[in-house]
Structures are given as C-alpha cells and as structure tokens.
C-alpha cells in the first residue's frame, strides 16, 4: 500500500545517511584540543634578563619618555613586547602619525570638490 513516491524518499534518505557515514569514516579525525594547545603554548621558561649599559639618550628617546610620563593612557605592553617595540617608540610613532595626519587633511580626505 506504500506508494512509489514514499518508497523513493525513504530509500534516498537511507542511502544519503549511508554516504554521510562513509564520508565521515574516511575523513581524518580532528586533533584533540588539549594536546594541540599544549604544543602551541609550552610551559614558560624562566625569563632571562640582560642589562644594557645606558648610553646617551637620543632626542627621539627623550621625547618618547616624556610622552610615556605625560599621557594618561594604558599601553598594550604585552603586544609591544611581542613586536619588539618599546613604549617610547610606540608613542612617538603614533604622535608623529597624528601630527602628520593633522597637517595634511586634504590629501588624506575622501571628499572630492572644493
């Protein structure tokens, strides 16, 4: 009493499930998250600090130190350490970029016309 259309739909569903199970078994399994994270983030080693003899400070370093002392902002110190930048270099670079952008608004603007 089952019509042909219902039989085709059911057999297609069973066949599709079989193909899905076959593909699932043939594809490689995802790696376990715990061991993968341990490989990416090994236990931290003891920090080795080396002292550099203070040399004569350049004008750029002095301006950077002044900016660090005067500006009430929090710096992304961990990110700067990863990039190998000091806070003084970072703030001096940002200040120069702000001044350059403020002095040349016309070439940097997107508006056309007078």
Residue pairs with C-beta under 8 A, 6 or more apart in sequence:
57 65
60 88
60 89
60 92
61 88
63 88
63 92
64 86
64 87
64 88
64 89
64 91
64 92
65 88
67 88
67 91
67 92
67 95
68 75
68 87
68 88
68 91
71 91
75 87
75 90
75 91
77 87
80 86
80 87
80 90
101 108
